[in-house]
C-alpha cells in the first residue's frame, strides 16, 4: 500500500480525500473477513430498513445502526493494522488495544440487534 499525504487544497482536497476513503474501504474489504461479512449483512439489512421502518425516523435509525457497525469495524481494523505495524511480538498494551477495538465492534453489534428488535417488536 502506497502512502500519500493529501496536500491538495479546495475542491482537489475533497476529491483526494474521497479517493483515500475508497482505498480504505477496499483495503478493509480485501483484508478483513469480519468486514466482508458485515458488508453483506448491510446489503441485506439496509433495504429491509425501508420495509420494517414505519416512519422515516425509524428507517434512519435502523440504517444508522447498520452503518455504525461498519464504521466501528473499520476503526478496529485500523487499530489492528497500526498495532501490527509496530511489531508481531506480544505486548500487554498491544493486546489491550486490539481487545478494546474488538469490544467496540461487539457493542456496535449489540446496539444493532437491540435497535432492530425494539423497532420490529
C-alpha positions, -999 to 999 in steps of 0.1 A, spaced: 0 0 0 15 33 -10 11 62 14 4 96 0 -2 128 20 -31 149 10 -15 183 3 -42 195 -21 -64 224 -13 -100 233 -21 -120 210 -43 -90 189 -52 -86 181 -15 -122 169 -13 -116 146 -43 -83 133 -29 -100 126 4 -127 107 -14 -101 86 -32 -83 79 1 -116 68 16 -124 45 -12 -88 30 -9 -95 24 28 -129 7 21 -112 -15 -5 -83 -24 18 -106 -32 47 -129 -54 25 -99 -72 10 -81 -79 42 -108 -83 69 -132 -112 68 -154 -97 95 -158 -65 75 -168 -85 44 -194 -104 64 -208 -71 78 -209 -55 44 -231 -84 32 -252 -81 63 -256 -45 54 -266 -54 18 -295 -74 33 -305 -51 62 -304 -17 45 -332 -24 21 -351 -41 49 -349 -9 69 -373 6 44 -397 -23 48 -397 -26 86 -393 11 95 -428 26 98 -415 62 96 -386 80 81 -371 83 116 -373 46 122 -358 38 88 -329 61 95 -323 46 130 -323 11 115 -298 22 88 -277 41 112 -272 10 134 -260 -9 104 -236 18 93 -223 21 129 -212 -15 128 -193 -9 95 -177 23 109 -166 7 141 -152 -24 122 -131 -1 100 -117 17 131 -110 -16 147 -92 -28 116 -72 4 116 -62 -1 152 -51 -36 144 -31 -25 114 -12 1 135 -5 -23 163 7 -50 138 30 -25 121 47 -18 154 57 -54 158 45 -90 160 57 -98 195 31 -98 222 28 -67 243 2 -60 270 -8 -27 256 -10 -40 220 -32 -68 232 -54 -44 252 -57 -21 222 -69 -50 200 -92 -63 226 -108 -28 231 -113 -25 193 -130 -59 193 -152 -48 223 -162 -17 204 -173 -39 174 -192 -62 197 -210 -33 214 -220 -19 180 -234 -53 170 -254 -54 203 -268 -20 195 -278 -31 160 -296 -62 174 -314 -42 201 -323 -14 177 -338 -39 152 -356 -59 178 -371 -29 195 -384 -14 163 -396 -47 149 -414 -56 181 
